Amino acid sequence: MLIEPTMKNLWAGASSAATPEGQKGAGSTSFVDELQSKIGEVNSLQNQANASMQQSAAGDVNGIPETMIKLEKAQMGLLLVTKVRDNALQAYQQVMQMQF
């Protein structure tokens, strides 16, 4: 499963998010930048796992343990990104339910 096609709309909305002026520092990065970076890393892990599976299917017998390790890394990365997304959505919903 590739992440990039499913996350395309996230970038459009996230790029308009502003960082408060007091929070900007010389070496600081925004949450959106970090999220984009990590999603890119997970997408790379998914692509590596897919390539490794194709090599194993083509007859690379010695690569089966390495393929399984790459698949597990990709799965753990996807689970982590999904958990972060779920927690961000839950926080957003809680903020929207607040009465001012």
Contacts in CASP RR format, 6 or more apart in sequence:
PFRMAT RR
TARGET T0000
AUTHOR 0000-0000-0000
METHOD contacts of the structure
MODEL  1
MLIEPTMKNLWAGASSAATPEGQKGAGSTSFVDELQSKIGEVNSLQNQAN
ASMQQSAAGDVNGIPETMIKLEKAQMGLLLVTKVRDNALQAYQQVMQMQF
1 46 0 8 1.000
1 78 0 8 1.000
2 43 0 8 1.000
2 46 0 8 1.000
2 47 0 8 1.000
3 39 0 8 1.000
3 40 0 8 1.000
3 42 0 8 1.000
3 43 0 8 1.000
3 46 0 8 1.000
3 78 0 8 1.000
3 81 0 8 1.000
4 40 0 8 1.000
4 43 0 8 1.000
7 39 0 8 1.000
11 36 0 8 1.000
14 32 0 8 1.000
14 35 0 8 1.000
14 36 0 8 1.000
15 32 0 8 1.000
17 30 0 8 1.000
17 31 0 8 1.000
17 32 0 8 1.000
19 30 0 8 1.000
35 84 0 8 1.000
38 80 0 8 1.000
38 81 0 8 1.000
38 84 0 8 1.000
39 81 0 8 1.000
42 74 0 8 1.000
42 77 0 8 1.000
42 78 0 8 1.000
42 80 0 8 1.000
42 81 0 8 1.000
45 70 0 8 1.000
45 73 0 8 1.000
45 74 0 8 1.000
45 77 0 8 1.000
46 74 0 8 1.000
46 78 0 8 1.000
48 70 0 8 1.000
48 74 0 8 1.000
49 67 0 8 1.000
49 70 0 8 1.000
49 71 0 8 1.000
49 73 0 8 1.000
49 74 0 8 1.000
52 63 0 8 1.000
52 66 0 8 1.000
52 67 0 8 1.000
52 70 0 8 1.000
52 71 0 8 1.000
53 67 0 8 1.000
53 71 0 8 1.000
55 63 0 8 1.000
55 67 0 8 1.000
56 63 0 8 1.000
56 64 0 8 1.000
56 67 0 8 1.000
END
